[in-house]
């Protein structure tokens, strides 16, 4: 007979994928899974008609409650909030499950446009392939209400979705161009790097230096990175895969000062995200320092 432990381990990666996409932070997702596990032990398998569906329902509702609290708390967050990536050399098994594009950091940023209820309905139906009726039962709403939430979510996501789908090799080339431009920064080299309507978003959470609001337009980005170039001299750049896409880590000795990922049209950077929050970088620091960072020149 299957035990609670066997069932939970079989479902763990799928449950983690759901909770992480809901919350954008691995530690919060793990907390949700821990609470779901405790509730499974308290109920026992014998009392559950459909244990797998029960686990998904409990995980979704726990994540939804936590996301609602987080949204309220982020009203007082210093500057923009960015998701925390999965560690690159020990990625959660879920990184290869479901639809990989829905795991990228850029998509997690896009999901922040949604209300918690819209986010849950969208993920259940569009990413995890539950029918409207099944998702409605999980969320304890009518099927029509679920359809409306998914419809609103898709409309909001279309408004913010990147205009271009660019392969990883193009993203990696642009990151290499960024490193080269910062080594010998000029207004001309930086202007050639960014699209006219490029945006810069930085998350320091009040604990590290970062812009307090998104910056829009190539002129503002050129001025910003010319100012930053002096502070970045002597630091080491490392390319890694974060959540399935190329990203750049900036090291100062053993410290990871920033994790950066981009969106692009294939030729220029259209958006650049810089994660500088020390707490969010701590997990990356523990993994990427093993063996030392590899420089880009």
Rosetta silent file (secondary structure, phi, psi, omega in degrees, C-alpha in Angstrom):
SEQUENCE: XXXXXXXXXXXXXXXXXXXXXXXXXXXXXXXXXXXXXXXXXXXXXXXXXXXXXXXXXXXXXXXXXXXXXXXXXXXXXXXXXXXXXXXXXXXXXXXXXXXXXXXXXXXXXXXXXXXXXXXXXXXXXXXXXXXXXXXXXXXXXXXXXXXXXXXXXXXXXXXXXXXXXXXXXXXXXXXXXXXXXXXXXXXXXXXXXXXXXXXXXXXXXXXXXXXXXXXXXXXXXXXXXXXXXXXXXXXXXXXXXXXXXXXXXXXXXXXXXXXXXXXXXXXXXXXXXXXXXXXXXXXXXXXXXXXXXXXXX
SCORE:     score description
SCORE:     0.000 S_00000001
   1 L     0.000  137.875 -179.640    0.000    0.000    0.000 S_00000001
   2 L   -67.598  137.132  179.451    1.260    3.486   -0.904 S_00000001
   3 L   -95.660  167.362  175.845    2.358    5.586    2.055 S_00000001
   4 H   -58.989  -39.540 -179.239    1.937    9.322    2.594 S_00000001
   5 H   -63.366  -46.029  179.740    5.693    9.700    2.049 S_00000001
   6 H   -59.621  -46.197 -179.366    5.626    7.818   -1.270 S_00000001
   7 H   -61.568  -47.108 -175.881    2.701    9.880   -2.547 S_00000001
   8 H   -64.299  -42.496  179.772    4.213   13.172   -1.521 S_00000001
   9 H   -65.846  -34.744  176.959    7.610   12.430   -3.073 S_00000001
  10 H   -64.247  -36.308 -175.390    5.920   11.380   -6.327 S_00000001
  11 H   -95.504   -6.221 -168.743    4.032   14.681   -6.458 S_00000001
  12 H   -57.417  -48.984 -175.546    6.698   16.904   -4.937 S_00000001
  13 H   -64.111  -38.141  178.073    8.246   18.393   -8.088 S_00000001
  14 H   -66.757  -42.457  179.139    4.840   19.202   -9.566 S_00000001
  15 H   -65.675  -41.515  177.569    3.658   20.777   -6.305 S_00000001
  16 H   -61.776  -43.090  179.536    6.885   22.771   -6.008 S_00000001
  17 H   -58.885  -40.384  178.147    6.480   23.997   -9.586 S_00000001
  18 H   -66.887  -49.541 -177.424    3.001   25.251   -8.812 S_00000001
  19 H   -65.249  -39.798 -179.383    3.961   26.934   -5.527 S_00000001
  20 H   -66.794  -42.194  177.596    7.132   28.512   -6.971 S_00000001
  21 H   -65.954  -30.576  176.944    5.296   29.953   -9.975 S_00000001
  22 H   -70.043  -41.604 -166.591    2.684   31.326   -7.599 S_00000001
  23 H  -106.647  -25.456  177.903    5.159   32.922   -5.184 S_00000001
  24 L    75.747   10.048 -179.319    8.384   33.587   -7.107 S_00000001
  25 L  -139.351  121.050 -178.146   10.582   32.550   -4.178 S_00000001
  26 H   -57.405  -41.135 -177.874   11.960   29.016   -3.630 S_00000001
  27 H   -63.726  -40.654  178.015   11.955   29.310    0.185 S_00000001
  28 H   -65.293  -39.676  178.221    8.285   30.348    0.231 S_00000001
  29 H   -63.460  -40.953  178.491    7.428   27.479   -2.100 S_00000001
  30 H   -65.353  -37.009  177.126    9.248   25.038    0.183 S_00000001
  31 H   -62.614  -40.874  177.905    7.347   26.417    3.187 S_00000001
  32 H   -62.921  -44.039  179.439    4.069   25.781    1.384 S_00000001
  33 H   -63.817  -37.801  178.791    5.126   22.217    0.585 S_00000001
  34 H   -62.530  -43.823  179.213    6.110   21.628    4.223 S_00000001
  35 H   -65.955  -39.001  177.388    2.687   22.783    5.399 S_00000001
  36 H   -63.000  -39.006  178.379    0.974   20.623    2.762 S_00000001
  37 H   -63.819  -43.533  178.937    3.011   17.629    3.961 S_00000001
  38 H   -62.545  -39.563  179.276    1.986   18.233    7.568 S_00000001
  39 H   -68.911  -35.295  176.458   -1.659   18.411    6.553 S_00000001
  40 H   -64.363  -43.670  178.033   -1.342   15.190    4.546 S_00000001
  41 H   -62.156  -39.488 -178.883    0.093   13.421    7.572 S_00000001
  42 H   -66.454  -37.522 -178.650   -2.706   14.760    9.752 S_00000001
  43 H   -79.897  -44.554 -174.886   -5.430   13.547    7.381 S_00000001
  44 L    82.019  147.964 -176.911   -3.898   10.237    6.289 S_00000001
  45 H   -65.503  -34.008 -174.746   -4.417    8.594    2.905 S_00000001
  46 H   -61.188  -27.769 -177.115   -7.339    6.470    4.035 S_00000001
  47 H   -86.737   -2.008 -174.190   -9.492    9.567    4.538 S_00000001
  48 L  -110.549  126.599  179.879   -8.822   10.938    1.041 S_00000001
  49 L   -73.661  -39.913  178.666  -10.832    9.882   -1.987 S_00000001
  50 L  -133.982   87.405 -174.060   -8.363   11.405   -4.474 S_00000001
  51 H   -58.494  -38.694 -178.591   -5.056   12.070   -2.673 S_00000001
  52 H   -64.810  -47.022  178.653   -3.318   13.676   -5.682 S_00000001
  53 H   -63.118  -36.783  179.326   -6.137   16.146   -6.292 S_00000001
  54 H   -63.014  -43.613 -179.610   -6.261   16.864   -2.550 S_00000001
  55 H   -63.918  -43.148  178.516   -2.556   17.706   -2.481 S_00000001
  56 H   -62.780  -41.556  179.801   -2.831   20.057   -5.463 S_00000001
  57 H   -63.354  -47.873 -179.573   -5.832   21.753   -3.873 S_00000001
  58 H   -62.732  -45.146 -179.592   -4.120   22.218   -0.509 S_00000001
  59 H   -61.757  -44.440  179.908   -0.904   23.469   -2.122 S_00000001
  60 H   -61.295  -45.911 -176.668   -2.785   25.935   -4.337 S_00000001
  61 H   -69.717  -37.291  176.093   -4.816   27.364   -1.465 S_00000001
  62 H   -64.496  -43.579  179.051   -1.801   27.649    0.826 S_00000001
  63 H   -65.224  -38.582  179.758    0.189   29.404   -1.910 S_00000001
  64 H   -64.262  -44.257  177.750   -2.747   31.682   -2.688 S_00000001
  65 H   -61.645  -43.396 -178.703   -3.093   32.723    0.952 S_00000001
  66 H   -67.010  -37.810  179.556    0.647   33.383    1.204 S_00000001
  67 H   -66.639  -39.299  177.603    0.649   35.380   -2.044 S_00000001
  68 H   -60.909  -42.085  178.235   -2.207   37.586   -0.830 S_00000001
  69 H   -65.936  -41.041 -178.799   -0.237   38.383    2.323 S_00000001
  70 H   -64.348  -40.055  178.988    2.919   39.006    0.299 S_00000001
  71 H   -60.873  -41.625  178.933    1.118   41.401   -2.042 S_00000001
  72 H   -65.472  -39.741 -179.032   -0.098   43.394    0.927 S_00000001
  73 H   -70.667  -31.007 -176.941    3.401   43.478    2.439 S_00000001
  74 H   -71.799  -10.609  173.207    5.028   44.543   -0.840 S_00000001
  75 H   -58.657  -31.096 -178.795    3.154   47.834   -0.673 S_00000001
  76 H  -100.436    7.268 -179.568    5.894   48.820    1.789 S_00000001
  77 L   -70.938  141.012 -179.366    8.742   47.144   -0.152 S_00000001
  78 L   -82.147  109.638  178.221   11.582   49.494   -1.091 S_00000001
  79 L    80.756 -173.869  179.358   11.716   49.748   -4.875 S_00000001
  80 L   -64.484  151.095  176.389   10.663   47.118   -7.445 S_00000001
  81 L  -106.538  130.188  177.090   10.270   43.473   -6.388 S_00000001
  82 L  -120.810  150.333  179.231   11.879   40.754   -8.512 S_00000001
  83 L   -68.645  159.700  177.131   11.556   36.956   -8.170 S_00000001
  84 L   -96.955  126.695 -178.279   14.327   34.827   -6.714 S_00000001
  85 L   -72.707  161.052  168.617   15.848   32.336   -9.190 S_00000001
  86 L   -73.863  149.109 -178.556   16.393   28.665   -8.642 S_00000001
  87 L   -68.078  137.417 -169.074   20.045   27.833   -7.993 S_00000001
  88 H   -70.512  -33.122 -175.552   21.744   27.026  -11.317 S_00000001
  89 H   -98.716    2.821  177.699   23.782   23.939  -10.425 S_00000001
  90 H  -142.174   45.609 -174.929   21.158   22.306   -8.259 S_00000001
  91 L   -60.458  144.798  177.812   17.969   23.220  -10.073 S_00000001
  92 L   -61.395  143.569  179.764   14.803   21.728   -8.739 S_00000001
  93 H   -52.354  -26.621 -178.406   13.614   18.743  -10.818 S_00000001
  94 H   -63.902  -16.632 -179.360   10.581   20.790  -11.782 S_00000001
  95 H   -60.033  -22.391 -179.735   12.824   22.895  -14.017 S_00000001
  96 H  -105.276    5.232 -177.644   12.482   20.181  -16.662 S_00000001
  97 L  -106.174  167.225  178.120    8.782   19.534  -16.103 S_00000001
  98 L    56.051 -141.301 -177.659    5.603   21.142  -17.415 S_00000001
  99 L  -103.143  111.749 -173.253    6.199   24.106  -19.709 S_00000001
 100 H   -59.442  -34.169 -177.282    9.710   25.448  -19.287 S_00000001
 101 H   -61.874  -29.812 -178.905    8.910   28.931  -20.603 S_00000001
 102 H   -75.716   -0.755  179.896    6.550   29.495  -17.688 S_00000001
 103 H  -102.433  -10.123 -176.789    9.522   29.027  -15.336 S_00000001
 104 L   -65.652  153.564 -179.690   11.715   31.813  -16.736 S_00000001
 105 H   -64.703  -35.929  178.779   12.409   34.830  -14.556 S_00000001
 106 H   -64.066  -37.023  178.650   10.996   37.162  -17.194 S_00000001
 107 H   -72.226  -36.558  176.590    7.717   35.249  -17.159 S_00000001
 108 H   -63.588  -36.910  174.593    7.618   35.268  -13.358 S_00000001
 109 H   -62.483  -41.964  179.886    8.037   39.060  -13.507 S_00000001
 110 H   -62.417  -37.542 -179.879    5.146   39.171  -15.984 S_00000001
 111 H   -63.286  -20.664  178.337    2.955   37.144  -13.628 S_00000001
 112 L   -65.308  -14.745  176.312    3.290   39.962  -11.082 S_00000001
 113 L   -69.409  -19.890 -172.682    0.809   41.903  -13.242 S_00000001
 114 L   -90.954  153.128  169.343   -1.935   39.515  -12.130 S_00000001
 115 L   -71.162  159.152  177.897   -3.996   39.516   -8.974 S_00000001
 116 H   -53.957  -41.867 -179.116   -3.401   36.459   -6.764 S_00000001
 117 H   -65.963  -41.450  177.843   -6.750   34.952   -7.856 S_00000001
 118 H   -65.027  -40.327 -178.240   -5.998   35.511  -11.552 S_00000001
 119 H   -62.786  -45.059 -179.682   -2.519   34.057  -11.137 S_00000001
 120 H   -63.669  -46.588 -178.807   -3.806   30.868   -9.525 S_00000001
 121 H   -63.746  -42.784 -179.550   -6.525   30.324  -12.135 S_00000001
 122 H   -62.524  -47.995 -177.771   -4.132   31.030  -15.011 S_00000001
 123 H   -63.931  -44.016 -179.445   -1.428   28.682  -13.759 S_00000001
 124 H   -60.786  -44.362 -174.293   -3.809   25.834  -13.035 S_00000001
 125 H   -83.360  -46.490 -171.260   -5.486   26.045  -16.450 S_00000001
 126 H   -87.088  -31.154 -176.628   -2.746   27.266  -18.803 S_00000001
 127 H  -101.149  -41.778 -176.224    0.414   25.754  -17.293 S_00000001
 128 L  -102.427    6.717  167.603   -0.780   22.684  -15.393 S_00000001
 129 L    62.839   30.040  171.139   -3.566   21.770  -17.838 S_00000001
 130 L   -81.815  143.315  176.513   -6.486   21.565  -15.432 S_00000001
 131 L   -66.897  166.266  176.691   -9.879   22.140  -17.028 S_00000001
 132 H   -59.689  -38.302 -179.026  -11.877   25.201  -16.024 S_00000001
 133 H   -66.627  -43.293  179.685  -14.133   22.930  -13.991 S_00000001
 134 H   -66.369  -43.737  178.570  -11.211   21.279  -12.192 S_00000001
 135 H   -63.713  -38.868  179.018   -9.483   24.614  -11.514 S_00000001
 136 H   -62.288  -39.716  179.230  -12.772   26.084  -10.268 S_00000001
 137 H   -65.598  -39.733  178.607  -13.168   23.221   -7.799 S_00000001
 138 H   -63.244  -40.179 -175.480   -9.636   23.758   -6.494 S_00000001
 139 H   -90.067   -2.571 -179.450  -10.271   27.491   -6.051 S_00000001
 140 L    57.169   48.390  175.472  -13.811   27.029   -4.704 S_00000001
 141 L  -133.191  172.529  178.321  -15.376   29.287   -7.340 S_00000001
 142 L   -75.636  159.319  178.246  -17.830   28.738  -10.172 S_00000001
 143 H   -62.030  -38.728  179.160  -16.601   27.501  -13.536 S_00000001
 144 H   -64.126  -40.744  178.272  -17.738   30.760  -15.149 S_00000001
 145 H   -63.787  -37.258  178.505  -15.755   32.781  -12.592 S_00000001
 146 H   -65.178  -44.159  178.090  -12.689   30.665  -13.347 S_00000001
 147 H   -58.736  -41.925 -179.699  -13.069   31.295  -17.089 S_00000001
 148 H   -64.640  -40.303  179.409  -13.300   35.025  -16.441 S_00000001
 149 H   -66.043  -42.341  178.992  -10.157   35.014  -14.303 S_00000001
 150 H   -64.995  -41.416  179.804   -8.185   33.092  -16.907 S_00000001
 151 H   -62.457  -46.066  179.155   -9.449   35.411  -19.656 S_00000001
 152 H   -63.555  -40.896 -179.887   -8.460   38.531  -17.698 S_00000001
 153 H   -61.957  -46.033 -178.907   -5.067   37.029  -16.870 S_00000001
 154 H   -63.226  -37.140  178.301   -4.298   36.224  -20.518 S_00000001
 155 H   -66.022  -44.014  179.015   -5.287   39.756  -21.549 S_00000001
 156 H   -63.801  -40.389 -178.278   -3.022   41.317  -18.911 S_00000001
 157 H   -69.566  -35.010  177.690   -0.113   39.056  -19.868 S_00000001
 158 H   -62.087  -35.650 -179.240   -0.488   39.870  -23.578 S_00000001
 159 H   -63.776  -34.487 -175.547   -0.076   43.573  -22.743 S_00000001
 160 H  -105.908   -3.406 -175.526    3.293   42.979  -21.083 S_00000001
 161 L   -65.630  138.724  176.994    4.619   39.984  -22.985 S_00000001
 162 L   -53.534  140.984 -176.672    7.938   40.556  -24.786 S_00000001
 163 L   -73.807  -17.516 -173.538    7.399   41.382  -28.441 S_00000001
 164 L  -127.389  142.219  171.884   10.159   39.025  -29.586 S_00000001
 165 L  -101.871  115.119 -172.395   11.023   35.388  -28.985 S_00000001
 166 L  -120.163  137.789 -177.588   14.824   35.156  -28.960 S_00000001
 167 L   -76.008  167.067 -174.030   16.941   32.031  -28.691 S_00000001
 168 H   -65.582  -33.281 -179.286   19.477   31.489  -25.932 S_00000001
 169 H   -64.277  -37.909  177.561   22.511   31.983  -28.173 S_00000001
 170 H   -67.685  -40.432  177.110   21.346   35.515  -29.028 S_00000001
 171 H   -61.910  -41.353 -178.804   20.734   36.257  -25.342 S_00000001
 172 H   -66.789  -39.562  178.130   24.207   35.001  -24.473 S_00000001
 173 H   -62.096  -39.680  179.639   25.821   37.143  -27.207 S_00000001
 174 H   -68.128  -36.163  175.503   24.083   40.233  -25.848 S_00000001
 175 H   -64.725  -39.124  177.039   25.294   39.478  -22.341 S_00000001
 176 H   -65.295  -38.505  176.310   28.847   39.176  -23.712 S_00000001
 177 H   -65.426  -36.659  177.896   28.418   42.521  -25.495 S_00000001
 178 H   -62.924  -46.209  179.545   27.210   44.040  -22.226 S_00000001
 179 H   -61.298  -43.474  179.696   30.318   42.834  -20.389 S_00000001
 180 H   -63.947  -41.232 -179.861   32.562   44.180  -23.174 S_00000001
 181 H   -65.325  -36.803 -179.262   30.765   47.526  -23.158 S_00000001
 182 H   -74.869  -20.856  178.084   31.143   47.863  -19.383 S_00000001
 183 H   -72.294  -37.960  178.308   34.878   47.113  -19.625 S_00000001
 184 L  -132.880   72.291 -169.940   35.449   50.138  -21.890 S_00000001
 185 L   -74.587  131.402  169.860   32.247   52.138  -21.483 S_00000001
 186 L  -135.969  158.552  177.814   31.321   54.907  -23.885 S_00000001
 187 H   -60.443  -36.685 -177.719   27.979   56.489  -24.604 S_00000001
 188 H   -67.369  -44.522 -177.853   28.203   55.159  -28.167 S_00000001
 189 H   -67.060  -36.505  179.067   28.892   51.528  -27.195 S_00000001
 190 H   -73.855  -37.805  179.042   26.087   51.529  -24.624 S_00000001
 191 H   -63.731  -33.610  178.071   23.643   53.246  -26.959 S_00000001
 192 H   -71.651  -18.189 -176.144   24.290   50.519  -29.526 S_00000001
 193 H   -85.131  -33.926 -172.436   23.507   47.912  -26.873 S_00000001
 194 E  -104.443  143.634  172.144   20.060   49.104  -25.751 S_00000001
 195 E   -68.888  158.350 -176.164   16.819   49.471  -27.699 S_00000001
 196 E   -57.936  -36.544 -177.714   15.334   52.980  -27.812 S_00000001
 197 E  -105.653   27.946 -178.094   12.559   52.049  -25.363 S_00000001
 198 E   -61.952  154.068 -179.987   14.659   49.765  -23.146 S_00000001
 199 E  -128.590  143.172  176.278   13.798   49.500  -19.443 S_00000001
 200 E  -117.135  129.283  178.051   15.994   48.853  -16.407 S_00000001
 201 E  -128.359  130.888 -177.057   14.521   47.303  -13.234 S_00000001
 202 E  -132.712  136.888 -179.002   16.576   46.730  -10.078 S_00000001
 203 E  -118.259  105.849  173.476   15.639   45.048   -6.785 S_00000001
 204 L  -109.675  -12.341  178.042   17.721   45.967   -3.755 S_00000001
 205 L    59.146   19.717 -176.746   14.888   45.755   -1.252 S_00000001
 206 L    79.661    1.539 -176.756   16.382   48.674    0.671 S_00000001
 207 L  -110.059   -9.394  177.390   19.363   46.468    1.568 S_00000001
 208 L  -147.471  155.525 -179.048   21.583   47.187   -1.441 S_00000001
 209 L   -65.115  129.185 -178.680   22.009   50.126   -3.787 S_00000001
 210 L  -162.894  155.261  175.465   19.440   49.965   -6.563 S_00000001
 211 L   -66.990  140.951 -173.608   17.196   52.260   -8.570 S_00000001
 212 L   -86.870   -5.854  176.145   13.955   52.846   -6.700 S_00000001
 213 L  -152.857  157.947  177.806   11.759   52.735   -9.793 S_00000001
 214 L   -59.160  141.866  175.334   12.053   51.352  -13.335 S_00000001
 215 E  -105.934  133.298 -175.803   14.060   53.529  -15.721 S_00000001
 216 E  -118.065  139.593  173.720   12.769   53.865  -19.276 S_00000001
 217 L    99.698  143.411 -174.381   14.545   54.876  -22.470 S_00000001
 218 H   -63.146  -35.547 -178.168   18.008   54.418  -23.900 S_00000001
 219 H   -62.410  -44.673 -178.904   19.248   57.853  -22.778 S_00000001
 220 H   -67.821  -37.306  179.297   18.520   57.172  -19.105 S_00000001
 221 H   -68.744  -38.072  177.692   20.041   53.685  -19.305 S_00000001
 222 H   -62.136  -45.391  178.852   23.204   55.004  -20.970 S_00000001
 223 H   -62.092  -42.472 -179.567   23.644   57.594  -18.193 S_00000001
 224 H   -60.801  -49.102 -173.103   22.996   54.970  -15.509 S_00000001
 225 H   -77.121  -23.343  170.258   25.507   52.439  -16.831 S_00000001
 226 H   -65.805  -39.021  177.275   28.165   55.058  -17.480 S_00000001
 227 H   -67.610  -39.348 -176.833   27.844   55.953  -13.789 S_00000001
 228 H   -74.335  -24.146 -172.577   27.900   52.306  -12.721 S_00000001
 229 H   -56.362  -40.793  179.908   30.905   51.368  -14.854 S_00000001
 230 H   -63.162  -36.059  179.770   33.401   52.820  -12.390 S_00000001
 231 H   -72.993  -19.824 -175.742   31.891   50.812   -9.531 S_00000001
 232 H   -95.017   -4.437  179.594   32.072   47.611  -11.550 S_00000001
 233 L   -64.880  138.653  179.409   35.766   47.759  -12.397 S_00000001
 234 L    85.354   -4.852  178.684   37.729   44.851  -10.964 S_00000001
 235 L   -88.971  164.039 -177.123   34.632   42.704  -10.554 S_00000001
 236 E  -111.515  137.050  178.440   34.147   39.328  -12.197 S_00000001
 237 E  -105.977  140.767 -178.988   31.306   38.378  -14.537 S_00000001
 238 E  -136.752  127.758  174.840   29.969   34.849  -14.785 S_00000001
 239 E   -89.045  134.554  178.089   27.386   33.490  -17.199 S_00000001
 240 E  -139.677  169.082  171.626   25.006   30.905  -15.743 S_00000001
 241 E  -100.281  118.042  175.796   21.652   29.414  -16.590 S_00000001
 242 E  -114.452  119.745  179.652   18.951   30.741  -14.270 S_00000001
 243 L    53.505   36.847  173.247   15.515   29.184  -14.616 S_00000001
 244 L    88.396    3.421  179.699   16.402   27.872  -18.057 S_00000001
 245 E  -132.395  153.280  178.728   17.777   31.094  -19.570 S_00000001
 246 E   -63.361  141.749  177.779   21.231   32.718  -19.776 S_00000001
 247 E  -146.816  171.207 -175.961   21.955   35.240  -17.029 S_00000001
 248 E  -125.155  128.734  172.155   24.916   37.138  -15.669 S_00000001
 249 E  -105.632  138.113  177.498   26.291   37.083  -12.139 S_00000001
 250 E  -110.468  120.061 -175.909   28.580   39.874  -10.967 S_00000001
 251 E  -106.693  143.048  165.979   31.089   38.783   -8.310 S_00000001
 252 E  -120.604   92.099 -172.294   33.224   40.768   -5.906 S_00000001
 253 L    66.111 -121.162 -178.889   35.547   38.057   -4.690 S_00000001
 254 L   -89.468   -6.633 -178.642   33.326   35.451   -3.063 S_00000001
 255 E   -90.335  139.338  169.190   30.259   37.708   -2.960 S_00000001
 256 E   -93.287  114.443 -177.271   27.606   37.757   -5.659 S_00000001
 257 E   -86.052  -28.294 -175.017   26.655   41.411   -5.965 S_00000001
 258 E  -160.119  146.114  169.454   24.038   41.077   -8.664 S_00000001
 259 E  -118.612  126.446 -174.120   22.195   38.602  -10.855 S_00000001
 260 E  -124.235  137.743  171.820   21.088   40.060  -14.194 S_00000001
 261 E  -135.977  157.885 -171.027   18.838   38.760  -16.926 S_00000001
 262 E  -130.245  162.096  163.531   17.634   40.428  -20.088 S_00000001
 263 E  -119.631  151.404 -175.280   14.936   40.549  -22.716 S_00000001
 264 E  -154.141  169.264  172.794   15.880   41.468  -26.254 S_00000001
 265 L  -100.439   10.113 -178.395   14.840   41.711  -29.883 S_00000001
 266 L    98.880  -24.993 -179.986   17.865   39.634  -30.864 S_00000001
 267 L  -115.633  -32.658 -178.642   20.013   42.672  -31.661 S_00000001
 268 L  -136.261  156.990  177.443   19.506   44.974  -28.679 S_00000001
 269 E   -78.396  126.505  178.192   18.514   44.682  -25.050 S_00000001
 270 E  -100.512  -22.558  176.443   14.884   45.707  -24.513 S_00000001
 271 E  -153.361  140.713  177.321   14.767   45.073  -20.750 S_00000001
 272 E  -132.369  127.994 -178.805   17.402   44.410  -18.119 S_00000001
 273 E  -113.664  129.114 -178.748   16.616   43.134  -14.634 S_00000001
 274 E  -121.128  112.163  177.275   19.175   43.383  -11.845 S_00000001
 275 E   -91.404  115.373 -176.473   18.597   41.408   -8.653 S_00000001
 276 L  -121.531   -1.290 -179.727   20.710   42.963   -5.869 S_00000001
 277 L   -63.580  117.899 -175.476   18.792   41.930   -2.743 S_00000001
 278 H   -58.291  -37.484 -179.799   21.403   40.132   -0.549 S_00000001
 279 H   -64.985  -38.442 -179.988   18.884   37.665    0.846 S_00000001
 280 H   -74.395  -22.874  179.846   17.744   36.611   -2.605 S_00000001
 281 H   -87.947  -12.496 -173.046   21.349   36.260   -3.772 S_00000001
 282 H   -60.392  -41.793 -179.283   22.438   34.135   -0.810 S_00000001
 283 H   -65.960  -38.727  177.766   21.349   30.829   -2.343 S_00000001
 284 H   -65.113  -40.391 -178.508   23.131   31.667   -5.595 S_00000001
 285 H   -61.152  -40.052 -177.274   26.284   32.633   -3.714 S_00000001
 286 H   -64.878  -31.563 -176.438   26.423   29.284   -1.937 S_00000001
 287 H   -91.856  -45.918 -170.366   26.339   27.374   -5.223 S_00000001
 288 H   -76.436  -15.503  177.150   28.178   29.515   -7.743 S_00000001
 289 L   -77.052  -13.814  179.616   31.289   30.073   -5.635 S_00000001
 290 L   -66.580  119.171  179.990   32.096   26.363   -5.827 S_00000001
 291 L    84.352   -7.324  177.679   35.075   26.098   -8.188 S_00000001
 292 L    83.535  148.942 -179.779   35.225   29.872   -8.646 S_00000001
 293 L   -74.954  153.650  177.979   33.489   32.070  -11.183 S_00000001
 294 L  -102.246  127.483 -176.830   34.454   32.070  -14.854 S_00000001
 295 L   -77.986  153.453  170.946   35.261   35.491  -16.304 S_00000001
 296 L  -113.953  134.868  176.615   33.842   36.859  -19.523 S_00000001
 297 L  -132.827    0.000    0.000   35.972   39.127  -21.677 S_00000001
